Amino acid sequence: MSIDFTVRLIGAMVAAITLGLFGRELAQLANDDNASLYIVTLTFVGILAGLVLTPYFTTRPIRHVRQSLVTMPPERLIAIVIGIFLGLIAALLVAFPLSLLPTPFQQVAPFAAAVILCYLSVTVMTLRQNDLGGIIRSLQPRLQMGSGRTTPLADSMMAILLDTSVIIDGRITDISKTGFIRAEFLVPNFVLQELQHVADSPDMIRRNRGRRGLEVLSILQNESPVPVRITDMDVDNVREVDAKLIALARKLRCPIMTNDYNLNRVAELQGVTILNINDLANAIKAVFLPGEEMVVKVIQEGKEYNQGVGYLEDGTMVVIEDGKEKLNQTVPVTVTKVLQTSAGRMVFARL
C-alpha cells in the first residue's frame, strides 16, 4: 500500500467524521427530525472530499518541498538558512519593546515582526548569495606558491564546468571513478534547467536523453569521488546556454568539459580551455601499426567492393579488404593502414 493511498484513506476518515458531526449539529439547528439524512449525506461528501483533496494538503506539498531542496543550489540553501537565523535574532531584539504595546498588539506584533524580519532577511541574503558564496570560498585554504598568491593555474584546476552534452553522454561517471580527475565538477543552474527542459520534451528520444542526463547527475552526486556542486552563478545579458558557459568559464578561469564539437570550436577561439571526452576516448584507444595482427568479427559489408567491416572492443572501425565473404565470421587480419579522422581512428586490414 502506497503512502499516497494511506494518506487518502486517513483524510477520508477524518473528513467523514468531521462532516458527519457537522451534519448532526446542522440537523439540530434546523429542528429537523430526519437527522440521519444530514449525517449520511455529509459523511459521504467527506469521504469523497478526503479521497480527492487530501494529497493536495499533505503528500504533494511535502514532495514539492523535497524536490525543491534536492535541486536547490547550495549557495541558495545556505543563504536561506542564514537569512532565517538573522531574522530570528532581529525579531528577538524587537520582541521586548513590542510586548509593551497595549492589548491586542502586544500579542500579535512580536509574531508579525518575526515573520516580516525573517522574510526580509531571506530576501536580502538570496539576492546577494553569490557574494556570500565568494566570501565562504575565500575563507577556505587556497593553494599558495612562493609569494603566497594563488596562481591562475591553481584557480583553473579548482573547478571544471560541465556541459549538458557531457552529462547526457554518461561517460563522465566512469571517468570520475578512475581518480584521474581531482578538480570539482561545477554544474550551473542554467545547465540543470536545460536538462529539465529536455527531459520534459514531447519528443520521446529527447525526453529519454534528458532523463538519462538527470540520472547521470544524480549518480555523480551520490557515487562519484569527485565533488559535484550545483551553482546559480549566471552571466547577465547572455541568453544561450553555450554562450553562458563560455562567459562563465572566462570569468572563473576554469575549463569546460564537453563533447559538443561546436562548443569546442567556439570556446577555443575565445581562449577557453576545453576538455573533450571524445578526444580523451580517441587518445586512449589501442595503437596499431601496419603489419600487426588481430582477430575481428566481420559484421557488415563495407562501402567499397568486397569490403567487410568489423569493430574492436573500444569501438574502433576495422575495414577488411575482401572481407565480404567472411560476413558474420571471426577471422584473423593484418593491419595495412591506420587513419585518424575527426570521428575517430579507422583501421584498414586484409585477411
C-alpha positions in Angstrom: 0.0 0.0 0.0 1.5 3.3 -1.1 1.9 6.3 1.2 -0.3 8.4 -1.0 -3.2 5.9 -0.8 -2.8 5.6 3.0 -2.9 9.3 3.4 -6.1 9.4 1.2 -7.8 6.8 3.5 -6.8 8.7 6.6 -8.0 12.0 5.1 -11.3 10.4 4.1 -11.9 9.1 7.6 -11.1 12.4 9.2 -13.3 14.4 6.8 -16.2 11.9 7.1 -16.2 12.1 10.9 -15.9 15.9 10.9 -18.6 16.5 8.3 -20.8 13.8 10.0 -20.7 15.6 13.3 -21.3 18.9 11.4 -24.4 17.3 9.8 -25.7 16.3 13.2 -25.3 19.8 14.5 -26.9 21.2 11.3 -29.9 19.0 11.8 -30.3 20.2 15.4 -30.1 23.8 14.3 -32.7 23.2 11.6 -35.0 21.4 14.1 -35.3 18.6 11.5 -36.3 15.1 12.8 -34.6 13.4 9.9 -31.1 14.0 11.2 -29.7 10.8 9.7 -30.1 12.2 6.2 -27.9 15.2 7.1 -25.3 12.9 8.7 -25.2 10.3 5.9 -25.1 12.9 3.1 -22.3 15.0 4.7 -20.4 11.8 5.7 -20.4 10.6 2.1 -19.3 14.1 0.9 -16.5 14.0 3.5 -15.3 10.6 2.2 -15.2 11.8 -1.4 -13.5 15.1 -0.4 -10.9 13.4 1.7 -10.0 10.9 -1.0 -9.6 13.6 -3.6 -8.3 16.6 -1.7 -6.0 15.1 1.0 -2.9 14.7 -1.2 -3.1 18.4 -2.2 -2.6 19.4 1.5 -0.2 16.6 2.6 2.0 14.5 0.3 2.1 16.8 -2.7 3.4 19.9 -0.8 5.9 17.7 1.0 7.1 16.2 -2.3 7.4 19.6 -3.8 9.4 20.9 -0.9 11.7 17.9 -1.1 12.2 18.2 -4.8 13.0 21.9 -4.3 15.6 21.1 -1.7 17.2 18.5 -3.9 17.6 20.8 -6.9 18.3 23.9 -4.9 21.9 25.2 -5.3 23.9 25.0 -2.1 24.5 28.8 -2.1 20.8 29.5 -2.1 20.1 27.0 0.7 22.9 28.5 2.9 21.6 32.0 2.2 18.1 31.0 3.3 19.3 29.4 6.5 21.5 32.4 7.4 18.6 34.7 6.5 16.2 32.9 8.8 18.8 32.9 11.6 19.4 36.7 11.3 15.7 37.4 11.0 15.0 35.5 14.3 17.8 37.4 16.0 16.4 40.7 14.9 12.9 39.6 16.0 14.2 38.7 19.4 15.7 42.2 19.8 12.4 43.9 19.0 10.2 41.5 20.8 10.5 43.2 24.2 9.6 46.7 23.2 6.7 45.4 21.1 5.4 43.4 24.1 4.9 46.7 25.9 2.2 47.8 23.4 -1.4 47.7 24.6 -3.6 44.7 24.0 -4.1 43.0 21.5 -1.0 44.5 19.8 1.4 43.1 22.4 0.4 39.5 21.4 0.3 40.0 17.6 3.1 42.4 17.0 6.1 40.2 18.0 4.9 37.3 15.8 4.2 39.7 12.9 7.7 41.3 13.3 9.4 37.8 13.3 7.6 36.9 10.1 8.4 40.2 8.4 12.0 40.3 9.5 12.7 36.7 8.5 11.2 37.3 5.1 13.3 40.5 4.6 16.5 38.7 5.8 15.9 35.7 3.5 15.2 38.0 0.5 18.3 40.1 1.1 20.6 37.0 1.6 19.3 35.2 -1.5 19.8 38.3 -3.6 23.4 38.5 -2.5 24.0 34.8 -2.4 26.8 35.0 -5.0 28.7 37.4 -2.8 28.1 35.2 0.2 29.5 32.2 -1.7 32.5 34.2 -2.7 33.2 35.1 1.0 32.8 31.5 2.1 35.2 30.2 -0.6 37.7 32.9 0.2 37.9 31.6 3.8 38.9 28.1 2.5 42.5 27.2 2.3 44.0 28.2 -1.1 46.9 26.8 -3.0 49.8 29.2 -2.5 53.1 29.4 -4.2 56.2 31.4 -3.4 54.9 34.8 -2.5 51.7 33.4 -1.1 49.5 34.4 -4.1 47.3 31.9 -5.9 48.4 31.3 -9.5 45.9 31.3 -12.4 46.8 27.6 -13.0 45.7 26.7 -9.5 42.5 28.6 -10.0 41.8 26.8 -13.2 42.2 23.4 -11.5 39.8 24.2 -8.7 36.7 23.5 -10.8 35.5 22.1 -14.1 32.3 23.3 -15.7 30.1 20.5 -17.1 28.2 21.0 -20.3 24.7 19.5 -21.0 26.1 17.1 -23.6 28.7 15.6 -21.4 26.2 14.9 -18.7 23.8 13.2 -21.1 26.6 11.2 -22.6 27.2 9.5 -19.3 30.8 8.5 -19.6 31.8 11.2 -17.2 30.6 8.9 -14.3 33.2 6.2 -15.3 35.9 8.8 -15.8 35.3 10.4 -12.3 35.5 7.0 -10.6 39.0 6.3 -12.0 40.5 9.1 -9.8 42.3 10.8 -12.7 40.2 14.0 -12.1 40.8 15.8 -8.8 39.0 19.1 -9.6 35.5 19.9 -8.5 32.7 19.4 -11.0 30.6 22.6 -11.3 27.1 22.4 -12.8 25.5 25.9 -13.4 21.8 26.1 -12.7 21.0 27.1 -16.3 22.6 23.8 -17.4 20.3 22.0 -14.9 17.3 23.9 -16.3 18.2 22.9 -19.9 18.4 19.2 -18.8 15.0 19.5 -17.2 13.6 21.2 -20.4 15.0 18.3 -22.5 13.5 15.8 -20.1 10.1 17.4 -20.4 10.3 17.4 -24.3 7.3 15.9 -26.1 9.8 14.0 -28.4 10.4 10.6 -26.8 14.1 10.5 -27.8 14.9 13.9 -26.4 12.9 13.1 -23.3 14.8 9.9 -22.7 18.1 11.8 -23.2 17.1 14.4 -20.7 16.1 11.8 -18.1 19.3 10.0 -18.7 21.2 13.2 -18.0 19.3 13.8 -14.7 20.1 10.2 -13.7 23.8 10.7 -14.5 23.9 13.9 -12.5 22.3 12.0 -9.5 24.9 9.2 -9.8 27.7 11.8 -9.9 26.4 13.5 -6.7 25.9 10.2 -4.8 28.7 7.9 -6.0 31.5 9.9 -7.6 34.6 10.5 -5.5 34.9 13.9 -7.3 32.7 16.6 -5.5 29.8 17.9 -7.6 28.4 21.3 -6.9 25.3 23.0 -8.5 25.6 26.7 -8.5 23.3 29.5 -9.6 26.1 31.7 -10.9 24.9 33.3 -14.1 26.0 35.7 -16.7 23.9 38.8 -17.4 22.9 39.8 -21.0 23.5 36.3 -22.3 20.7 34.0 -23.2 22.1 30.9 -24.9 23.4 28.1 -22.6 26.7 27.6 -24.6 27.4 31.3 -24.6 26.7 31.5 -20.8 29.1 28.5 -20.2 31.9 30.2 -22.2 31.4 33.5 -20.4 31.3 31.9 -17.0 34.4 29.8 -17.8 36.3 33.0 -18.7 35.1 34.7 -15.6 36.1 31.8 -13.3 39.2 30.9 -15.4 38.2 27.3 -15.4 37.9 24.7 -18.2 34.7 23.3 -19.8 34.2 19.5 -20.1 32.1 18.7 -23.2 31.7 16.5 -26.3 29.9 19.2 -28.3 32.0 19.9 -31.4 30.5 23.4 -32.0 31.0 24.5 -28.4 34.5 23.1 -28.5 35.5 25.3 -31.5 33.8 28.5 -30.3 35.4 28.1 -26.8 38.9 27.6 -28.2 38.5 30.7 -30.4 37.7 32.7 -27.2 40.7 31.2 -25.3 38.7 28.9 -23.0 40.3 25.5 -22.2 38.1 22.6 -23.4 38.3 19.0 -22.0 36.7 16.9 -24.8 35.7 13.4 -23.8 35.8 12.3 -27.4 39.4 13.4 -27.7 40.1 11.5 -24.5 38.5 8.4 -25.8 40.5 8.6 -29.1 43.7 9.2 -27.2 43.4 6.0 -25.0 42.5 3.7 -27.8 45.0 0.9 -28.6 47.6 1.9 -31.2 48.0 -0.5 -34.1 50.9 -0.4 -36.6 51.0 -1.7 -40.1 51.9 -5.4 -40.1 50.3 -6.2 -36.7 47.8 -9.0 -36.5 44.4 -9.0 -34.7 41.2 -11.0 -34.6 37.9 -9.3 -35.5 34.4 -10.3 -36.4 33.0 -9.2 -39.7 29.5 -7.9 -39.0 28.6 -5.9 -42.2 29.6 -5.0 -45.7 31.8 -2.1 -46.5 31.2 0.8 -48.9 33.7 -0.3 -51.4 33.6 -3.5 -53.5 34.0 -6.8 -51.5 34.9 -5.0 -48.2 33.9 -6.1 -44.8 33.6 -4.1 -41.6 34.1 -5.1 -38.1 34.7 -3.3 -34.7 37.1 -3.7 -31.9 36.0 -3.6 -28.2 36.8 0.1 -27.9 34.6 0.9 -31.0 37.4 1.3 -33.5 36.2 0.5 -37.0 38.2 -2.1 -39.0 37.7 -2.1 -42.7 38.8 -5.5 -44.1 39.8 -6.0 -47.7 37.9 -9.0 -49.3 36.1 -9.4 -46.0 32.6 -9.6 -47.5 32.9 -13.3 -48.0 33.6 -13.7 -44.2 30.4 -12.0 -43.1 29.4 -12.9 -39.5 32.7 -14.8 -39.0 35.6 -14.1 -36.7 38.8 -14.0 -38.7 42.5 -13.1 -38.2 43.5 -10.0 -40.1 46.7 -8.0 -40.7 46.8 -4.2 -40.3 47.7 -2.4 -43.5 47.0 1.3 -42.6 45.7 3.3 -39.7 43.7 6.5 -40.4 42.9 9.2 -37.8 39.7 11.1 -38.6 37.6 13.6 -36.7 35.1 10.9 -36.0 37.8 8.6 -34.5 40.5 6.1 -35.5 39.9 3.8 -38.5 42.0 0.7 -39.2 42.4 -0.9 -42.6 43.3 -4.5 -42.8 43.4 -7.6 -45.0 42.7 -11.3 -44.4 
